Amino acid sequence: MTSPEAPRTALVVGASGITGSAIVSQLLEDGGWRILALARRAPAAHPQVEHVAADLRDADDLARALGGTGVTHVFFTAWSRQDTEAENIRVNGGMVRDLLAALSAEPVQHVALVTGLKHYLGPFEAYAAGEMPDTPFHEDEDRLDTPNFYYEQEDELFAAAARAGFTWSVHRSHTVIGHAVGNAMNMASTLAVQAALCKRLDRPFVFPGSETQWNGLTDMTDAGLLAEQMLWAATSPAGADEAFNIVNGDVFRWRWMWPRLAAHLGVEPEGFDTAPRPLEQQMAGIEGTWAELVAEHGLVEADLSRVASWWHTDGDLGRDIEVVTDMSKSRLAGFTGYRRTLDAFTAIFDRLREERIVP
């Protein structure tokens, strides 16, 4: 007679964001999980998902909300953007520390933490300013000699794991695209909104970035694939106590991708021409046009800032460096998930249309 499986309770931190919502979907698909969704806003209602309301920057509130919940697996996807990296370190490292302290009496088995390629590139305020490793980036590269909130989050995770005895995994994604409204860093919805506004104003769909990005190789991360890797690492011995890069598995050039995205979005593409043309400049003062589209098509989100993050897409596409990521480590460990980036984009565009987020 076999004994029943021990109960599994997943806590998804940042459950309403791009990655967090993808993890909730992945856990539902996997089955057999009690799912606790910690988020400032309640995620989409689902009978198998329990919303946990708590302030990640309040240790007492976290202890109140999480004590006695029986959490066995943690998926940490949240971050809070601050004005300086010193504040990023204090706030974001503190959130990891306080959350894991609040769970110190719970039967935690594994904690999976999402970071990103700024592990290799440096933080926003010193982005690509120092000596970076050669591409493709590998997980065994030394840390950069510059303060970085990712390093602080990792160190808080490692220290808590050593105290409590759970395993951990760190997941270093590139630009994550997925479905989420109100996310501060969402290139897929940003480009869909750009295209809708360009179509309305009879403008071309202008690539905002640098010549390096237009012509060079790059890669990206689909949120669903990131969720798959995190769940694999949390439940597979090969994923324990390891850091993994996570990108889709293909590489592309924006000069190839841009016209294909434009064709799917129904706009006329225009590529790089002598200098970057950032979206923050292209789309300045465009709020009135968005309001017209919302009213005309019955769109569900009137606040343009909740569906388009011009600054983030400008930052990604304006880089004057090559960014390509090695996936050998997790492949050899047994994770073989893959996405074609063009298909990931078009699937998100279609869903945004279906849900009346863009026309």
Legacy VTK file of the C-alpha trace (Angstrom):
# vtk DataFile Version 3.0
C-alpha trace
ASCII
DATASET POLYDATA
POINTS 359 float
0.000 0.000 0.000
1.446 3.359 -1.020
1.174 6.323 1.304
-0.613 9.419 0.003
1.521 12.283 -1.194
2.265 14.932 1.373
0.157 18.049 0.822
1.803 20.739 -1.295
1.037 24.394 -0.688
2.519 26.931 -3.086
2.896 30.591 -2.187
3.192 32.763 -5.306
4.593 36.170 -4.371
3.619 38.803 -6.916
0.807 36.648 -8.263
-0.834 39.366 -10.366
2.325 40.149 -12.372
3.578 38.696 -15.649
5.580 35.886 -14.059
3.413 35.337 -10.999
0.215 34.909 -12.995
2.015 32.470 -15.303
3.148 30.428 -12.277
-0.410 30.308 -10.925
-1.573 28.990 -14.309
1.249 26.426 -14.367
0.414 25.185 -10.858
-3.263 24.832 -11.796
-2.281 22.852 -14.884
0.098 20.663 -12.873
-2.615 19.821 -10.338
-2.413 18.720 -6.737
-1.477 22.119 -5.332
-3.088 24.389 -2.793
-2.244 27.813 -4.194
-1.827 30.974 -2.134
-1.516 34.134 -4.241
0.157 37.051 -2.473
-0.396 40.274 -4.409
-1.383 43.886 -3.839
-4.357 43.341 -6.136
-6.356 40.140 -6.050
-5.564 37.977 -9.102
-8.338 36.718 -11.344
-10.821 34.768 -9.241
-10.357 30.999 -9.323
-11.801 28.457 -6.879
-8.398 26.800 -6.373
-6.509 30.038 -5.682
-6.618 31.817 -2.301
-5.703 35.493 -2.284
-3.327 36.535 0.508
-3.340 40.269 1.216
-0.099 41.444 2.819
2.389 44.275 2.494
5.752 42.881 1.410
7.458 45.876 3.036
5.883 45.240 6.441
7.444 42.348 8.368
4.651 42.266 10.961
1.971 42.164 8.271
3.744 39.285 6.527
4.005 37.335 9.797
0.280 37.898 10.424
-0.752 36.822 6.923
1.528 33.808 6.505
1.717 32.207 9.931
0.075 28.775 9.985
-0.454 28.596 6.228
1.550 25.376 5.791
3.529 26.719 2.811
5.830 24.110 1.286
6.994 25.883 -1.893
7.612 29.583 -2.500
7.762 31.259 -5.920
9.081 34.810 -5.414
8.479 37.048 -8.443
7.906 40.510 -6.922
10.099 43.588 -6.883
9.671 47.268 -6.096
11.483 49.818 -8.265
13.231 52.555 -6.274
15.038 55.752 -7.248
18.547 54.463 -6.491
20.223 51.078 -6.402
20.988 51.561 -2.719
17.237 51.847 -2.115
16.564 48.904 -4.445
18.936 46.834 -2.329
17.380 47.915 0.949
13.761 47.453 -0.151
13.979 44.385 -2.381
16.488 42.515 -0.247
14.320 43.325 2.758
11.224 41.895 1.110
12.931 38.537 0.559
14.341 38.549 4.098
11.055 39.459 5.783
8.942 37.066 3.749
11.214 34.109 4.514
11.330 35.119 8.188
7.529 35.104 8.239
7.633 31.526 6.918
10.303 30.298 9.355
7.841 28.083 11.243
6.231 26.675 8.070
7.251 23.382 6.383
9.033 25.119 3.485
10.809 22.698 1.166
11.923 24.943 -1.714
12.093 28.638 -2.585
12.400 29.739 -6.235
13.523 33.343 -6.861
13.229 35.234 -10.148
16.008 37.696 -10.956
17.326 38.559 -14.417
20.203 39.260 -16.728
21.113 42.439 -14.859
22.989 39.865 -12.773
25.520 40.024 -15.652
24.781 43.522 -16.997
24.607 45.571 -13.815
21.713 47.511 -12.266
19.718 50.276 -13.956
21.916 53.102 -12.672
25.158 51.369 -13.740
23.743 49.436 -16.670
26.495 47.931 -18.844
28.879 50.510 -17.358
31.521 48.124 -16.079
33.357 45.107 -17.393
30.777 42.480 -18.318
31.352 38.825 -19.136
31.384 37.758 -22.768
28.157 36.591 -24.331
26.534 34.181 -24.138
26.117 34.666 -20.393
26.806 31.617 -18.206
25.619 31.020 -14.653
29.129 30.475 -13.280
30.296 34.019 -14.099
31.602 36.000 -11.123
29.374 38.739 -9.776
30.093 42.222 -11.075
31.962 44.557 -8.756
28.991 46.890 -8.327
26.043 46.962 -5.900
23.056 45.047 -7.278
19.769 44.222 -5.579
19.743 40.805 -7.264
22.861 39.892 -5.299
21.225 41.072 -2.072
18.117 38.987 -2.771
20.271 35.946 -3.482
22.249 36.401 -0.285
19.075 36.693 1.804
17.767 33.534 0.136
20.998 31.601 0.741
21.150 32.660 4.389
17.528 31.662 5.063
18.033 28.316 3.304
21.102 27.589 5.436
19.125 28.347 8.607
15.933 26.504 7.726
17.226 23.664 5.565
15.075 24.187 2.449
16.444 24.015 -1.097
16.476 27.012 -3.429
16.707 27.946 -7.081
17.418 31.264 -8.820
16.006 31.960 -12.288
17.775 34.599 -14.392
15.409 35.658 -17.147
15.954 38.051 -20.022
13.115 40.422 -21.026
9.977 38.594 -19.875
6.898 38.803 -22.081
3.545 37.535 -20.938
0.013 38.523 -20.111
-0.499 40.939 -17.230
-2.119 44.353 -16.909
-0.514 46.937 -14.656
2.970 45.451 -14.850
5.788 47.986 -14.913
7.866 45.996 -17.430
5.812 44.432 -20.224
7.232 44.725 -23.736
4.495 42.636 -25.372
1.604 44.835 -24.266
3.724 47.961 -24.822
4.308 47.058 -28.466
0.656 46.101 -28.947
-0.408 49.490 -27.567
2.205 51.279 -29.695
0.790 49.568 -32.790
-2.808 50.453 -31.884
-1.860 54.116 -31.451
0.172 54.150 -34.661
-2.753 52.664 -36.576
-5.127 55.253 -35.102
-2.809 58.134 -36.059
-1.789 56.637 -39.420
1.843 56.526 -38.353
4.434 53.855 -39.143
5.361 51.340 -36.432
8.809 52.751 -35.661
11.504 50.641 -34.027
12.574 52.697 -30.992
15.936 51.152 -30.274
19.611 51.203 -31.157
21.496 50.069 -34.248
23.156 47.377 -32.121
19.807 45.907 -31.131
18.395 46.205 -34.658
21.267 44.291 -36.246
22.611 42.097 -33.433
21.476 38.789 -32.002
19.312 38.683 -28.907
16.869 36.443 -27.037
13.854 36.757 -24.720
11.883 34.866 -22.069
8.242 33.817 -22.305
6.581 33.978 -18.884
5.004 30.564 -19.365
8.391 28.979 -20.005
9.856 30.728 -16.964
7.003 29.301 -14.882
7.699 25.827 -16.244
11.364 26.062 -15.267
10.550 27.327 -11.782
8.109 24.483 -11.143
10.606 21.962 -12.515
13.368 23.282 -10.255
11.060 23.326 -7.223
10.089 19.660 -7.656
13.167 18.043 -9.223
16.336 17.082 -7.317
18.368 18.367 -10.282
16.988 21.859 -9.698
17.937 22.088 -6.018
20.421 24.764 -4.895
21.194 25.993 -8.407
20.978 29.212 -10.399
19.639 28.852 -13.943
19.410 31.138 -16.932
16.023 31.000 -18.620
15.349 32.186 -22.155
13.163 30.768 -24.906
15.920 28.848 -26.663
15.900 30.680 -30.005
17.852 33.775 -31.002
16.780 36.479 -33.452
17.593 39.921 -34.812
15.084 42.728 -34.386
15.468 43.587 -38.087
13.919 40.128 -38.718
11.370 40.246 -35.885
10.025 43.804 -36.257
8.307 43.449 -39.662
6.740 40.151 -38.564
5.302 41.721 -35.422
4.054 44.644 -37.522
2.305 42.286 -39.950
0.494 40.536 -37.105
-0.493 43.881 -35.576
-1.635 45.359 -38.896
0.774 48.293 -39.080
3.536 49.441 -41.413
7.014 48.744 -39.962
9.882 51.212 -39.975
13.295 50.082 -38.816
16.343 51.738 -37.335
17.398 54.933 -39.137
20.569 56.758 -38.006
19.613 57.046 -34.280
17.266 55.553 -31.673
13.729 56.977 -31.552
12.578 56.197 -28.011
8.925 55.467 -27.316
8.904 57.994 -24.482
9.433 60.635 -27.180
7.314 59.019 -29.901
4.352 58.608 -27.545
4.595 61.840 -25.571
1.158 63.405 -25.065
-0.655 60.419 -26.553
-3.057 59.845 -23.633
-5.960 61.559 -25.393
-5.679 59.253 -28.392
-5.669 56.237 -26.088
-8.826 57.561 -24.409
-10.470 57.736 -27.840
-9.539 54.118 -28.560
-10.833 52.997 -25.166
-14.183 54.690 -25.754
-14.520 53.576 -29.364
-13.657 49.907 -28.805
-14.888 49.425 -25.245
-11.409 48.601 -23.946
-11.103 47.519 -20.326
-8.124 49.639 -19.213
-8.322 53.400 -19.586
-5.026 54.124 -17.811
-2.348 54.050 -20.508
0.432 53.643 -17.932
-1.037 50.281 -16.880
-0.773 48.754 -20.357
2.349 50.403 -21.804
5.730 50.887 -20.122
7.573 53.036 -22.655
10.638 53.503 -20.416
11.228 49.779 -20.010
10.963 48.916 -23.690
13.206 51.887 -24.501
15.748 50.553 -22.021
15.733 47.063 -23.507
15.776 48.059 -27.166
18.109 51.010 -26.700
21.053 48.974 -25.419
24.319 49.277 -27.326
25.447 45.816 -26.281
24.750 42.277 -27.402
22.693 40.220 -24.964
22.603 36.467 -25.594
22.120 33.829 -22.929
23.421 30.275 -22.572
20.844 27.626 -21.587
23.164 24.617 -21.374
23.060 24.260 -17.597
19.350 23.583 -17.213
19.232 21.586 -20.474
21.873 19.214 -19.123
20.030 19.057 -15.790
16.850 17.884 -17.527
14.799 20.991 -18.302
14.189 21.061 -22.061
11.342 23.574 -22.420
11.374 25.796 -25.511
9.403 28.667 -27.049
9.680 30.308 -30.457
9.758 34.000 -29.567
7.692 35.124 -32.564
4.944 32.687 -31.555
5.136 33.882 -27.943
4.595 37.480 -29.054
1.700 36.722 -31.390
-0.067 34.537 -28.806
0.082 37.401 -26.299
-1.127 39.916 -28.900
-4.106 37.677 -29.686
-5.003 37.316 -26.024
-4.756 41.077 -25.460
-7.241 41.546 -28.296
-9.569 38.819 -27.034
-9.679 40.427 -23.602
-10.239 43.906 -25.074
-7.037 45.315 -23.628
-6.054 46.513 -27.117
-8.385 46.958 -30.118
LINES 1 360
359 0 1 2 3 4 5 6 7 8 9 10 11 12 13 14 15 16 17 18 19 20 21 22 23 24 25 26 27 28 29 30 31 32 33 34 35 36 37 38 39 40 41 42 43 44 45 46 47 48 49 50 51 52 53 54 55 56 57 58 59 60 61 62 63 64 65 66 67 68 69 70 71 72 73 74 75 76 77 78 79 80 81 82 83 84 85 86 87 88 89 90 91 92 93 94 95 96 97 98 99 100 101 102 103 104 105 106 107 108 109 110 111 112 113 114 115 116 117 118 119 120 121 122 123 124 125 126 127 128 129 130 131 132 133 134 135 136 137 138 139 140 141 142 143 144 145 146 147 148 149 150 151 152 153 154 155 156 157 158 159 160 161 162 163 164 165 166 167 168 169 170 171 172 173 174 175 176 177 178 179 180 181 182 183 184 185 186 187 188 189 190 191 192 193 194 195 196 197 198 199 200 201 202 203 204 205 206 207 208 209 210 211 212 213 214 215 216 217 218 219 220 221 222 223 224 225 226 227 228 229 230 231 232 233 234 235 236 237 238 239 240 241 242 243 244 245 246 247 248 249 250 251 252 253 254 255 256 257 258 259 260 261 262 263 264 265 266 267 268 269 270 271 272 273 274 275 276 277 278 279 280 281 282 283 284 285 286 287 288 289 290 291 292 293 294 295 296 297 298 299 300 301 302 303 304 305 306 307 308 309 310 311 312 313 314 315 316 317 318 319 320 321 322 323 324 325 326 327 328 329 330 331 332 333 334 335 336 337 338 339 340 341 342 343 344 345 346 347 348 349 350 351 352 353 354 355 356 357 358
